[in-house]
Amino acid sequence: MALRQRNSSGILVNMQWKISNYVNTTVFFVSVFQYITIAFVFSMGKPFRKPISTNYLFLAVLIVLYLSTLFLMLFPNSSLDTFFEETVTNNHRLWNWLRRVYCPSASLAKHKRLHQELQNDPSWPPVSMSEAPRHPVQ
């Protein structure tokens, strides 16, 4: 996509955006703005919590996130893109570390073991009426 912008001497020049996939970029920005909006909407508290205006740190974080995302969207920077691609996307050490920290296989193994124990337990599920809670029929 070519953009026209004035340089320091006032002459219009063409700028090129180097976006490898417009669909992914669009989905990313839409989802980020949705996350920020959802964080704001679901943080309002009446009648259970204080109003959002009393939480200054949260408001500041939301504003910084919104402005930084807006800046990234309106003023793409190739060096910033390269930084994110190298540190996040192609960083195998980071992904391996995240896989170790949030290891779903351990919880899945625990779930399978618990399922097997319940399958082998003859007293599960309780079927007698004396063990089941009784609720009055309305």
C-alpha positions, 0 to 999 in steps of 0.5 A: 500500500503506497501512502503519500506524505510530505517530507521536511521540505514540503514535497509529497513522497510515496511511503511503502508499508511492509505488511506481510499479511493484511488479514492477520494485521487487521484481526490483530488490531481489532482483537486488541481494541476489543480486549481493551474495551472489554477490560474497561466495560467489565471493570465498572463496578456498581453495585458491587465495586467502586467506580472505575474512576477511583482506580487510577493505575488501571485507567492509566494502563488502559489509556497507555495500551490504547494509545500505543496500539493506535500508534502502532496501527497508524504509524507502522515502523519497520524496526519495531516490526522487526523487533517483534518478529525476532523477539516474539514470533521467531524466538524458540527459546521463549516458546519453549519456556512458555510451553514448560511454564504452562504445561498442559500435558501435566494437567491432562495426565492428572485428569486422565489418572483421576478419571481412571480412579473414578472408573475403577471405584465401585462406589462412584457414582453414589446411587442410593437415595440416602446419600443424595441430597433431598430437595423439596419439589415445588 
